[in-house]
Amino acid sequence: MRKRIFLMRPKIDNRELELIKKVLFSKILTEGEVTHRFEQRIARYVKARYAIATTSATTSLHTALESLGVKGKKVLVSDFTFPATALVIELAGGIPILVDVDKETMNVTRETIEESIDSSTRFVLPVSLFGNPLEKDFYKIRNQGVRILEDAATNLGTKLENKYVGTLADVTCFSFHPRKIITTGEGGMITTNDKKLADRCNSYKMFGKVGTEFVKAGTNYKISDVLSAIGLVQMEKIEGIIKKRIAQAKIYDELLSKIDFIHIQKPVKDARHTYQSYVCYVTRPNLRDKIRNKLARQNIETQIGTYALHCLPAFRKHRRKGKLENSEFLYKNTISLPLHEELTTDDQEFICKIIKEF
């Protein structure tokens, strides 16, 4: 059988092992100084005032939602996303309302949100997907008294003009899952410029503790220093990782431009798309899964883009705005192709050759 072409392979070497070893020998394995250094490193990178580490992007989102006070309130949320984005709204006592995305950028737009807002809307949870940021005008929604919590799980390192994702919304959440730009195995990070919100997030993830007192509801979402050690080393590599992924994406762009039934995700104007995933969609009905199956027979890993929540049993009774047609189309037709450090140009050419045969 031909060699396995993985969907994603993190860039890990002896540097991570060396720092992990130091943490283990320090015998401080829970959240401590190494995690605080990791938080500071992320804050400096995205140019945010505060960064709060948690165990995952899901727990980051939940912490931020609890700290924003969404209980009993409606939250407009992208329908085209991983289920966790909406599940945590319910976990925090909010009411998720599903909204459609743009078919080309695959992100929710300002126009869609403004069509969906009513006088009681106070919160929006958009998802910036696959390394592609929200459009600049989206953030003007804040002028209407709406707070934006951005699920940027896939978008660490993404820029909009000269600003990093991580400071554009009221609060932003990132993921360090192994499929993301950098990884800690599992882990998440909240960034914000709002001190009161940062203080509430820090309290919530530490059992509701403020100073030496336990004064409010909270839970244990602290990350281990072992994982933060991996993150610190990964941050030394992030710009090199992004540069390589952009170069590989250009190769895919060129190869797939010759296939008339494949459309690539449209990068947002004046932005740096970091290509956490290389996602395209198939325009011919019922062909996406056949392509994935044929690639799998050649030992090539792929994945769908992500989910249309309203198509899943857990969300069929949830409130929604409009027919969510773009989200459903993308759910049924997107494909995420391999993209990582170990991928070669020959691999990319082979993958696209198989797709072209259809």
C-alpha positions in Angstrom: 0.0 0.0 0.0 1.1 3.6 -0.7 2.5 5.6 2.2 0.0 7.2 4.5 -0.7 10.9 3.9 -2.0 12.3 7.2 -4.5 15.1 7.4 -2.4 16.9 10.0 1.0 16.3 11.7 2.1 18.8 14.5 5.6 20.1 14.3 7.2 18.5 17.4 10.9 18.0 18.2 13.3 17.7 21.1 12.7 21.3 22.2 9.2 20.4 23.5 10.6 17.3 25.2 13.4 19.3 27.0 11.0 21.9 28.4 8.5 19.2 29.4 11.4 17.4 31.3 12.2 20.6 33.2 8.5 20.9 34.3 8.4 17.3 35.4 11.5 17.6 37.4 10.2 20.9 39.0 7.3 18.7 40.3 4.9 21.6 39.7 2.6 19.9 37.3 -0.7 21.9 37.6 -1.1 25.5 36.5 1.8 27.6 37.6 4.6 29.8 36.3 5.0 28.1 33.0 1.3 28.5 32.2 1.5 32.2 33.2 4.5 32.6 30.8 2.4 30.9 28.1 -0.5 33.3 28.7 1.8 36.3 28.5 3.4 35.0 25.3 0.0 34.6 23.6 -1.1 38.1 24.8 2.1 39.7 23.4 1.7 37.8 20.1 -1.9 38.9 19.4 -1.3 42.3 21.2 -4.1 41.7 23.7 -3.9 43.0 27.3 -5.0 39.8 28.8 -4.8 36.1 28.0 -6.4 33.3 30.1 -5.4 29.6 29.5 -7.9 26.8 29.9 -8.1 23.1 29.1 -9.6 23.5 25.7 -11.3 26.0 23.3 -14.6 24.6 24.5 -13.9 25.4 28.1 -12.5 28.8 27.0 -15.9 29.5 25.3 -17.8 28.3 28.3 -15.8 30.4 30.7 -16.2 33.5 28.5 -19.9 33.0 28.2 -20.4 32.6 31.9 -18.3 35.7 32.5 -20.3 37.7 30.0 -23.5 36.7 31.7 -25.5 35.2 28.8 -27.9 33.2 31.1 -31.4 33.6 29.8 -30.2 35.8 26.9 -30.3 35.0 23.1 -26.9 34.4 21.4 -26.7 34.5 17.6 -24.2 31.8 16.6 -22.8 30.5 13.3 -24.6 27.4 12.1 -21.6 26.1 10.2 -19.3 25.1 13.0 -18.3 22.3 15.4 -21.1 21.4 17.8 -19.2 22.7 20.9 -19.7 26.3 19.8 -23.4 26.2 20.4 -23.4 23.5 23.1 -21.5 25.8 25.5 -24.1 28.5 25.0 -26.7 26.2 26.5 -24.3 25.1 29.2 -24.0 28.7 30.2 -27.8 29.1 30.3 -28.0 31.1 27.1 -30.3 30.6 24.1 -28.5 29.8 20.9 -30.0 31.1 17.7 -28.5 29.6 14.5 -27.6 31.9 11.6 -26.3 31.2 8.1 -22.8 31.8 6.7 -21.4 33.1 3.4 -20.8 30.3 1.0 -17.5 31.6 -0.3 -15.7 32.7 2.9 -17.5 30.1 5.0 -17.9 32.7 7.8 -20.9 34.5 9.1 -21.3 38.1 7.8 -22.3 41.4 9.2 -25.3 41.5 6.8 -26.6 38.2 8.1 -26.2 39.3 11.7 -27.9 42.6 11.2 -30.8 40.9 9.5 -31.1 38.6 12.5 -30.7 41.1 15.3 -33.7 42.3 17.3 -34.1 44.7 20.2 -33.3 41.9 22.7 -30.0 40.8 21.0 -27.0 41.5 23.2 -24.5 38.7 22.2 -23.1 37.3 19.0 -20.8 34.3 18.7 -19.4 34.2 15.2 -16.9 31.5 14.1 -13.8 32.5 12.0 -13.1 29.3 10.2 -10.0 27.4 9.0 -7.6 30.4 9.3 -9.9 32.8 7.4 -10.8 35.9 9.5 -14.2 37.6 9.8 -14.5 40.7 7.5 -13.4 44.0 8.9 -17.0 45.5 8.8 -18.3 42.7 11.0 -16.9 44.2 14.2 -19.0 47.4 13.6 -21.9 45.4 15.1 -20.4 46.4 18.5 -21.6 49.9 17.8 -25.2 48.6 18.1 -24.7 47.6 21.7 -23.9 43.9 20.9 -21.0 42.1 22.5 -18.9 39.8 20.2 -17.4 36.6 21.5 -15.4 35.2 18.6 -14.8 31.5 18.3 -11.3 31.7 16.6 -10.3 28.2 17.6 -8.7 27.7 14.2 -7.3 31.3 13.8 -4.2 31.9 16.0 -1.9 34.0 13.8 -4.6 35.2 11.4 -4.4 38.9 10.6 -6.9 41.4 9.4 -4.9 44.2 7.8 -2.2 44.8 10.5 -4.2 43.5 13.4 -4.2 40.0 14.8 -7.4 38.0 15.5 -7.6 38.1 19.3 -8.1 41.8 19.8 -10.9 42.6 17.3 -13.8 41.2 19.3 -14.8 41.8 22.9 -13.4 38.4 23.7 -11.7 35.7 21.5 -11.1 32.0 22.1 -8.4 29.9 20.5 -7.7 26.1 20.4 -4.5 24.2 20.8 -5.9 20.8 19.6 -3.4 18.8 17.5 -5.1 19.9 14.2 -4.5 23.6 15.0 -1.7 25.9 13.9 0.2 25.2 17.2 -0.7 22.5 19.7 -0.4 21.7 23.4 -2.2 18.3 22.9 -5.4 19.8 24.3 -5.8 23.4 25.5 -7.4 26.7 24.9 -6.9 30.5 25.4 -9.1 33.5 26.0 -7.9 36.9 25.0 -9.5 40.3 25.7 -8.7 43.9 26.4 -11.4 44.1 29.1 -9.9 43.8 32.6 -13.1 43.1 34.4 -14.0 40.4 31.9 -10.5 38.9 32.3 -10.8 38.9 36.1 -14.1 37.1 35.9 -12.7 34.5 33.5 -9.7 33.9 35.7 -12.0 33.5 38.7 -14.5 31.2 36.9 -11.8 28.8 35.7 -10.4 28.5 39.3 -13.6 27.5 41.2 -14.9 31.0 41.5 -11.9 32.1 43.5 -11.0 35.8 44.0 -7.8 36.3 45.9 -8.0 33.8 48.7 -11.8 33.6 48.9 -14.3 31.5 46.9 -16.9 34.2 46.2 -18.9 33.0 43.2 -19.7 30.0 41.0 -16.8 28.5 39.0 -15.1 25.3 38.0 -11.7 23.7 37.4 -10.6 24.6 33.8 -6.9 25.1 34.7 -4.4 23.8 32.2 -1.3 21.9 33.3 2.2 23.4 33.1 3.2 20.3 31.2 0.9 21.3 28.3 1.8 25.0 28.6 5.5 24.0 28.2 4.7 22.5 24.8 2.8 25.7 23.9 5.8 27.9 24.8 8.0 26.0 22.4 5.4 25.9 19.8 5.1 29.7 19.9 8.7 29.9 18.9 7.8 28.0 15.7 4.4 29.6 14.8 5.5 32.1 12.1 7.5 29.4 10.3 4.6 27.0 10.5 2.2 29.7 9.0 4.7 30.6 6.3 4.9 26.9 5.2 1.1 26.4 5.2 0.6 29.5 3.1 3.1 28.2 0.6 1.4 24.8 0.5 -2.0 26.4 0.1 -0.8 28.2 -3.0 0.2 24.9 -4.5 -3.2 23.5 -3.9 -4.8 26.7 -5.3 -2.9 26.2 -8.5 -3.6 22.5 -8.8 -7.3 22.7 -8.0 -7.9 25.7 -10.3 -7.7 23.2 -13.1 -10.6 21.2 -11.8 -13.9 22.8 -12.6 -16.0 21.1 -9.9 -13.8 22.2 -7.0 -14.0 25.7 -5.4 -11.6 26.9 -2.7 -12.5 28.9 0.4 -12.4 32.6 -0.6 -9.8 34.4 1.5 -11.1 37.6 3.2 -9.7 40.8 1.6 -6.7 42.5 3.2 -6.1 39.5 5.5 -3.5 36.8 6.2 -5.3 33.5 5.9 -3.2 31.0 8.0 -4.8 27.8 6.5 -5.3 25.9 9.7 -7.2 23.7 7.3 -7.2 23.7 3.5 -10.9 23.5 2.8 -12.6 23.5 -0.6 -16.1 22.5 -1.8 -17.4 20.2 -4.5 -20.0 21.7 -6.8 -21.3 18.4 -8.2 -24.0 16.8 -6.0 -23.2 13.6 -4.1 -19.6 13.6 -5.2 -17.7 14.8 -2.1 -18.0 11.5 -0.2 -17.0 9.5 -3.3 -13.8 11.6 -3.5 -13.1 11.1 0.1 -13.6 7.3 -0.2 -11.3 7.1 -3.2 -8.6 9.1 -1.4 -9.0 6.8 1.7 -8.4 3.8 -0.5 -5.1 5.4 -1.5 -4.2 5.8 2.2 -4.9 9.6 2.2 -6.7 11.1 5.2 -9.3 13.8 4.7 -12.1 15.3 6.7 -15.3 17.2 6.1 -15.1 21.0 6.5 -17.4 21.1 9.6 -21.0 20.6 10.5 -24.3 22.4 9.8 -25.7 22.3 13.3 -29.4 22.4 12.3 -28.8 19.1 10.4 -27.7 17.3 13.6 -30.2 15.6 15.9 -29.0 17.6 18.9 -29.9 20.9 17.2 -33.0 20.2 15.1 -35.4 22.0 17.5 -33.1 25.0 18.1 -34.2 28.4 17.0 -32.8 29.6 13.7 -32.8 32.6 11.4 -33.6 31.8 7.7 -33.2 28.5 5.9 -29.4 28.1 6.6 -28.9 26.9 3.0 -25.3 27.9 2.7 -24.4 26.1 5.9 -26.1 23.0 4.8 -24.5 23.0 1.4 -21.0 23.4 2.9 -21.7 20.6 5.4 -22.6 18.3 2.6 -19.9 19.3 0.1 -16.8 20.6 1.8 -13.6 18.6 2.1 -10.5 19.3 4.2 -7.3 18.1 2.5 -4.0 17.2 4.1 -1.8 20.2 5.1 1.2 20.0 7.4 5.0 20.1 7.7 5.6 16.6 6.4 3.4 17.0 3.3 5.4 17.1 0.0 4.6 18.8 -3.3 4.5 15.3 -4.8 1.9 14.3 -2.2 -0.2 17.4 -3.1 0.0 16.6 -6.9 -1.0 13.0 -6.2 -4.0 14.0 -4.1 -5.2 16.5 -6.8 -4.6 13.9 -9.6 -7.0 11.5 -7.8 -9.6 14.3 -7.4 -9.3 15.3 -11.1 -10.0 11.8 -12.2 -13.7 12.3 -11.3 
